Amino acid sequence: MKVVSTRRGAAVLLLLMAHLYGAGQGPQSSEALSRVVYVTLQVESSVDVPGVSDPFITAPVVCGADGAIFVRTATVNAVSDLIAVSRDGKSTTSFGVSKITDILNPSLTTFFVRDSDAYLLVRGSTAEGRTLTLHRPDGSAENQPAYSSRQYIAHFRADGTYLGAVALDVPIRPLQIGTFPNGDFLIAGTTMDMRETRVALVKANGQFDRFLELTDDIRLQSESGPETPPSAASLPQTGKHFGESFFEATQVSAIIADGRNLLLVRKGQKVPVFSVSPAGQVEAVHLDVPDGYGLWDIKTTRAFWVALYTHRLPEGKGVEFSSMALDPKTGKALERYSYTSFPGFGLACTDGIEFSFLIREDNKLKILKLISSHVSSSAEN
């Protein structure tokens, strides 16, 4: 498993780890939460995953169609290549950038999983077909080929076979990618000056199609003075806690597969989840959020969404979390889950009955499986 031992890789790791301790973004109406069904989840099994020694699990943790878990692990100084852990935990598959042979100096930014294929957003170098003349201090000169940096989407089969890449021709800074069943892409990012969000439909060949309008999406707070009226979607350039600034919010956003559609999730922010169809139709879904919590992740099933929320405790006492099943049409809570022990934030796969978490325990990477064992009405709790 290749490790990216660069400062940029370490910065990404710190970014993802820090988000676990980000502040909750404040309450939304939780009236409906008093009427949900409470479901207790208990440990069914714990399986060791061999051959992975890195001590940290980075976000996102994603489930493939066959139950494989896609993740990047890390050390304090570096983030490793993307791997997939088999459903039974007995084997891993690498999607290493060393397999990308048609891009010069590929560097992994993020990834997306459609069915069980992996799509990697990578930055690489492209020859410009001209030379540069470099002058040394001693007066001598040397001609070298000119290269420019470019973003690509690299495609891997579920077994780790590299299929090729498409170069992106888009007028934005890509930060997150998603793939529709027809091969087209949804790309979220910012303008080149990083002052506005942009979400674009992109053809399967990497060519820009059009921008999408997302009403109530996050935006950079005006520097000319306080807004009238103030908006929960308006974020400052810097924040007191990680995730509160506009830049950080764009970095930790996620695109998640939901059947034929894709979800754009602004983690920790008081804005809707945006569901985008292959044709570019956008639906904003406002979620029931527990008071004081911020949205961390969403897992999709055929019937509902499973949402994970985080809340930073005062005085540096750590993080607590909550999870529940939501109606994908209305965002209303249907079930709320309780745990016999804290499983961590690495929820990978769920069908609403079985929940698979990727965890580190006793210096080992493990798949922890929980299963719903008791259902009670909210009146009993």
C-alpha positions as CSV (number, residue, x, y, z in Angstrom):
1,M,0.0,0.0,0.0
2,K,1.6,3.2,-1.2
3,V,2.0,6.1,1.2
4,V,2.0,9.7,0.0
5,S,4.7,11.1,2.3
6,T,4.2,14.8,1.5
7,R,3.3,17.9,3.5
8,R,0.1,18.2,1.4
9,G,-0.8,14.7,2.3
10,A,-0.3,15.4,6.0
11,A,-2.3,18.6,5.7
12,V,-5.2,16.6,4.3
13,L,-5.0,14.1,7.1
14,L,-5.0,16.9,9.7
15,L,-8.0,18.5,7.9
16,L,-10.0,15.3,8.1
17,M,-9.0,14.5,11.7
18,A,-9.8,18.1,12.8
19,H,-13.3,17.9,11.3
20,L,-14.1,15.2,13.8
21,Y,-13.8,17.8,16.5
22,G,-15.5,20.6,14.6
23,A,-18.2,22.5,16.4
24,G,-21.9,21.6,15.9
25,Q,-23.5,24.3,13.7
26,G,-26.5,24.9,16.0
27,P,-30.0,23.6,16.3
28,Q,-32.7,23.2,13.7
29,S,-36.3,22.4,14.7
30,S,-36.3,19.0,16.5
31,E,-40.0,18.8,17.2
32,A,-40.4,15.7,15.1
33,L,-37.7,13.9,17.0
34,S,-40.0,13.3,19.9
35,R,-42.1,11.0,17.7
36,V,-39.5,8.8,16.1
37,V,-38.9,5.1,16.8
38,Y,-35.8,4.3,18.8
39,V,-33.7,1.3,17.7
40,T,-30.9,-0.3,19.7
41,L,-27.9,-1.6,17.8
42,Q,-25.7,-4.3,19.4
43,V,-22.4,-5.8,18.3
44,E,-22.8,-8.9,16.1
45,S,-19.2,-9.5,15.1
46,S,-15.7,-8.0,14.9
47,V,-13.2,-9.1,12.3
48,D,-9.5,-8.1,12.0
49,V,-8.4,-6.8,8.6
50,P,-4.8,-8.1,7.9
51,G,-2.0,-6.1,6.3
52,V,-3.1,-2.5,7.2
53,S,-0.8,-1.0,9.9
54,D,-1.6,2.7,9.6
55,P,-3.1,4.0,12.8
56,F,-5.7,6.4,11.4
57,I,-8.8,6.1,9.3
58,T,-9.6,9.2,7.2
59,A,-12.9,10.4,5.8
60,P,-14.8,9.5,3.7
61,V,-15.5,5.8,4.4
62,V,-17.6,4.5,1.5
63,C,-19.5,1.3,0.8
64,G,-19.4,-0.5,-2.6
65,A,-22.3,-2.4,-4.1
66,D,-20.7,-5.8,-3.0
67,G,-20.2,-4.6,0.6
68,A,-16.5,-3.7,0.2
69,I,-15.3,-0.7,2.2
70,F,-13.3,2.0,0.5
71,V,-11.0,4.1,2.6
72,R,-7.7,5.9,2.9
73,T,-5.7,5.1,6.0
74,A,-2.9,7.3,7.3
75,T,0.0,7.9,9.7
76,V,0.6,11.2,11.4
77,N,2.7,12.4,8.5
78,A,1.2,10.9,5.4
79,V,-2.0,9.6,3.8
80,S,-2.0,6.3,2.0
81,D,-3.5,5.2,-1.3
82,L,-7.1,4.2,-1.6
83,I,-7.9,0.6,-0.7
84,A,-11.1,-1.5,-0.6
85,V,-11.5,-3.9,2.3
86,S,-13.6,-7.0,1.3
87,R,-17.0,-7.5,3.1
88,D,-15.5,-10.3,5.2
89,G,-12.4,-8.3,6.0
90,K,-10.1,-11.0,4.8
91,S,-8.5,-9.1,1.9
92,T,-7.8,-5.7,0.6
93,T,-7.6,-4.2,-3.0
94,S,-5.3,-1.3,-3.8
95,F,-6.2,1.6,-6.1
96,G,-2.7,3.0,-6.1
97,V,-1.8,6.1,-8.1
98,S,1.3,4.1,-9.3
99,K,-1.2,2.2,-11.5
100,I,-2.1,5.4,-13.4
101,T,0.3,5.2,-16.3
102,D,-1.1,7.8,-18.6
103,I,-0.8,10.8,-16.3
104,L,2.6,12.3,-15.3
105,N,3.1,12.6,-11.5
106,P,-0.5,11.8,-10.4
107,S,-1.5,13.0,-7.0
108,L,-4.8,11.8,-5.4
109,T,-7.2,14.5,-4.1
110,T,-10.4,12.5,-3.4
111,F,-12.5,9.6,-4.6
112,F,-16.0,8.4,-5.4
113,V,-17.5,4.9,-5.6
114,R,-20.3,4.0,-8.1
115,D,-21.4,0.4,-7.7
116,S,-17.9,-1.0,-6.8
117,D,-15.8,0.9,-9.3
118,A,-13.6,3.7,-8.0
119,Y,-13.2,7.1,-9.5
120,L,-10.2,9.2,-8.4
121,L,-9.8,12.9,-8.7
122,V,-6.1,13.4,-9.4
123,R,-3.9,16.2,-10.3
124,G,-1.2,15.6,-12.8
125,S,1.2,17.2,-15.3
126,T,0.5,17.7,-19.0
127,A,3.2,18.4,-21.6
128,E,2.5,21.7,-23.4
129,G,4.4,20.8,-26.6
130,R,6.9,23.6,-26.1
131,T,10.2,24.2,-24.3
132,L,11.3,26.6,-21.6
133,T,14.8,28.1,-21.5
134,L,16.1,28.1,-17.9
135,H,19.0,30.4,-17.1
136,R,21.4,29.4,-14.3
137,P,23.3,31.9,-12.1
138,D,26.5,31.1,-13.9
139,G,25.0,32.4,-17.2
140,S,24.5,29.0,-18.8
141,A,21.1,28.0,-20.2
142,E,19.2,24.8,-20.5
143,N,16.0,24.0,-22.5
144,Q,13.4,21.8,-20.8
145,P,9.9,20.7,-21.8
146,A,7.1,22.9,-20.5
147,Y,4.4,21.2,-18.4
148,S,1.2,22.5,-16.9
149,S,-0.9,21.1,-14.0
150,R,-4.3,19.6,-14.8
151,Q,-7.1,17.7,-13.0
152,Y,-8.2,14.3,-14.2
153,I,-10.7,11.6,-13.2
154,A,-9.1,8.2,-13.1
155,H,-11.3,5.1,-13.3
156,F,-10.6,1.7,-11.7
157,R,-12.5,-1.5,-11.7
158,A,-13.6,-3.1,-8.4
159,D,-10.6,-5.5,-8.7
160,G,-8.1,-2.6,-8.8
161,T,-7.6,-2.8,-12.6
162,Y,-6.9,0.7,-14.0
163,L,-9.1,1.5,-16.9
164,G,-7.9,5.0,-17.9
165,A,-8.5,8.7,-17.1
166,V,-10.3,11.7,-18.6
167,A,-8.9,15.2,-18.4
168,L,-11.2,17.7,-17.0
169,D,-11.9,20.9,-18.9
170,V,-13.9,22.8,-16.4
171,P,-13.8,26.6,-15.3
172,I,-13.6,25.8,-11.6
173,R,-11.4,24.3,-8.9
174,P,-12.7,20.8,-8.4
175,L,-13.0,19.6,-4.8
176,Q,-15.5,16.7,-5.0
177,I,-16.6,14.4,-7.8
178,G,-19.5,12.0,-8.4
179,T,-20.4,9.8,-11.3
180,F,-23.9,9.2,-12.6
181,P,-24.9,5.8,-14.0
182,N,-24.6,7.2,-17.6
183,G,-21.0,8.1,-17.0
184,D,-21.4,11.8,-16.7
185,F,-20.0,13.6,-13.7
186,L,-21.1,16.0,-11.0
187,I,-18.3,18.2,-9.8
188,A,-18.4,20.5,-6.8
189,G,-15.8,23.1,-6.1
190,T,-15.1,26.9,-6.1
191,T,-14.3,29.6,-8.6
192,M,-10.6,30.0,-9.3
193,D,-10.3,32.8,-6.7
194,M,-12.0,30.4,-4.1
195,R,-14.6,33.0,-3.2
196,E,-17.7,31.3,-4.6
197,T,-19.0,27.8,-4.7
198,R,-19.7,26.2,-8.1
199,V,-21.4,22.9,-8.9
200,A,-21.2,21.7,-12.5
201,L,-22.5,18.9,-14.8
202,V,-19.6,17.5,-16.8
203,K,-19.8,15.1,-19.7
204,A,-18.2,11.6,-19.5
205,N,-15.3,12.9,-21.7
206,G,-14.5,15.6,-19.2
207,Q,-16.0,18.5,-21.1
208,F,-17.9,21.1,-19.1
209,D,-21.7,21.0,-19.7
210,R,-23.3,23.7,-17.4
211,F,-23.4,25.1,-13.9
212,L,-26.3,24.2,-11.5
213,E,-28.1,26.7,-9.4
214,L,-28.3,25.6,-5.7
215,T,-30.6,27.9,-3.7
216,D,-29.5,28.2,-0.1
217,D,-26.1,26.8,-0.7
218,I,-23.2,28.0,1.4
219,R,-21.5,31.3,0.4
220,L,-18.7,33.6,1.5
221,Q,-19.9,36.2,4.0
222,S,-19.9,39.7,2.6
223,E,-16.9,41.8,3.5
224,S,-18.9,45.1,3.2
225,G,-20.7,44.6,6.4
226,P,-23.4,42.4,8.1
227,E,-26.0,40.9,5.8
228,T,-29.6,41.9,6.1
229,P,-31.2,39.5,7.0
230,P,-28.4,37.3,8.3
231,S,-28.2,33.9,6.6
232,A,-27.1,30.5,8.0
233,A,-25.6,29.7,4.6
234,S,-23.2,32.7,4.8
235,L,-19.8,31.7,6.2
236,P,-16.8,33.9,7.2
237,Q,-13.3,33.5,5.8
238,T,-12.1,32.2,9.2
239,G,-14.0,30.6,12.0
240,K,-13.5,30.0,15.7
241,H,-13.6,26.2,15.2
242,F,-12.7,24.0,12.3
243,G,-15.4,23.7,9.6
244,E,-16.9,27.1,10.4
245,S,-15.1,29.0,7.6
246,F,-16.2,29.1,3.9
247,F,-12.9,27.5,2.7
248,E,-13.1,24.6,5.2
249,A,-16.7,24.0,4.5
250,T,-16.0,23.6,0.8
251,Q,-13.1,21.3,1.5
252,V,-15.0,18.8,3.6
253,S,-18.1,18.6,1.6
254,A,-19.1,15.3,0.0
255,I,-20.9,13.8,-3.0
256,I,-22.7,10.6,-2.3
257,A,-24.4,8.1,-4.6
258,D,-28.2,7.7,-4.0
259,G,-29.6,5.4,-6.7
260,R,-29.4,7.3,-10.0
261,N,-29.1,10.6,-8.2
262,L,-26.1,12.2,-6.4
263,L,-26.3,14.0,-3.1
264,L,-24.2,17.1,-2.3
265,V,-23.7,17.2,1.5
266,R,-22.2,20.3,3.1
267,K,-20.9,18.7,6.3
268,G,-21.7,20.6,9.5
269,Q,-23.6,23.4,7.8
270,K,-27.2,24.6,8.3
271,V,-28.1,24.2,4.6
272,P,-30.1,21.5,2.8
273,V,-28.8,18.3,1.3
274,F,-29.0,18.8,-2.5
275,S,-30.2,15.8,-4.6
276,V,-29.1,16.1,-8.2
277,S,-30.6,13.9,-11.1
278,P,-28.5,12.9,-14.1
279,A,-30.5,15.6,-16.1
280,G,-29.4,18.3,-13.6
281,Q,-32.6,18.7,-11.7
282,V,-31.9,19.8,-8.2
283,E,-34.0,19.2,-5.1
284,A,-33.1,20.7,-1.7
285,V,-33.9,18.4,1.2
286,H,-34.0,20.0,4.7
287,L,-33.1,17.5,7.4
288,D,-34.3,17.1,11.0
289,V,-31.2,17.8,13.0
290,P,-30.8,17.2,16.8
291,D,-30.3,20.4,18.8
292,G,-26.7,21.4,18.8
293,Y,-25.5,18.8,16.3
294,G,-24.0,19.2,12.8
295,L,-24.4,16.7,9.9
296,W,-21.3,14.5,9.5
297,D,-22.3,11.9,6.9
298,I,-25.1,10.2,5.1
299,K,-25.4,6.6,4.0
300,T,-28.2,5.7,1.5
301,T,-30.4,2.6,1.4
302,R,-33.3,1.8,-1.0
303,A,-35.8,3.0,1.6
304,F,-34.2,5.8,3.6
305,W,-31.0,7.7,4.4
306,V,-29.0,7.0,7.6
307,A,-27.5,10.3,8.9
308,L,-24.6,10.7,11.4
309,Y,-24.4,13.9,13.4
310,T,-21.6,15.2,15.6
311,H,-21.5,17.5,18.6
312,R,-18.4,18.9,20.2
313,L,-18.5,18.8,23.9
314,P,-17.5,21.8,26.0
315,E,-14.1,22.2,27.6
316,G,-12.3,19.9,25.2
317,K,-14.2,16.8,26.5
318,G,-14.4,15.2,23.1
319,V,-17.2,14.5,20.6
320,E,-20.5,12.8,20.9
321,F,-22.7,11.7,18.0
322,S,-26.2,10.7,17.1
323,S,-27.5,8.8,14.1
324,M,-31.0,8.3,12.7
325,A,-32.9,7.1,9.6
326,L,-34.5,9.9,7.5
327,D,-37.2,10.1,4.9
328,P,-35.2,11.1,1.7
329,K,-38.2,13.1,0.4
330,T,-39.0,15.2,3.5
331,G,-35.8,14.9,5.6
332,K,-38.0,13.9,8.6
333,A,-36.6,11.5,11.2
334,L,-38.0,8.0,11.1
335,E,-35.8,6.1,13.5
336,R,-33.1,7.1,16.0
337,Y,-30.3,4.6,16.8
338,S,-28.7,4.0,20.2
339,Y,-25.6,1.9,20.8
340,T,-24.4,-0.3,23.5
341,S,-20.9,1.1,23.0
342,F,-19.5,4.0,20.9
343,P,-18.4,2.6,17.5
344,G,-16.7,5.7,16.1
345,F,-17.4,7.7,13.0
346,G,-16.4,5.1,10.4
347,L,-19.8,3.9,9.4
348,A,-19.3,2.3,6.0
349,C,-22.3,0.1,5.0
350,T,-25.9,-0.3,6.1
351,D,-29.2,-1.6,4.9
352,G,-31.0,-0.3,7.9
353,I,-30.7,-3.6,9.8
354,E,-27.0,-4.4,9.7
355,F,-24.4,-1.6,10.2
356,S,-20.7,-2.1,9.4
357,F,-18.1,0.3,10.9
358,L,-14.4,0.5,10.1
359,I,-12.5,1.0,13.4
360,R,-9.0,0.9,14.9
361,E,-8.8,-1.2,18.1
362,D,-5.9,-2.9,19.8
363,N,-3.6,-1.5,17.1
364,K,-5.6,-3.3,14.4
365,L,-8.0,-2.3,11.7
366,K,-11.3,-4.0,12.2
367,I,-14.8,-4.3,10.7
368,L,-17.3,-4.0,13.5
369,K,-20.8,-5.2,12.5
370,L,-23.8,-4.1,14.5
371,I,-27.4,-5.3,14.1
372,S,-30.7,-3.9,15.3
373,S,-31.9,-6.0,18.2
374,H,-34.6,-4.0,19.9
375,V,-37.2,-1.5,18.8
376,S,-39.1,0.8,21.1
377,S,-41.3,3.8,20.7
378,S,-40.1,7.2,21.8
379,A,-42.6,7.2,24.6
380,E,-40.6,4.5,26.4
381,N,-37.4,6.5,26.3
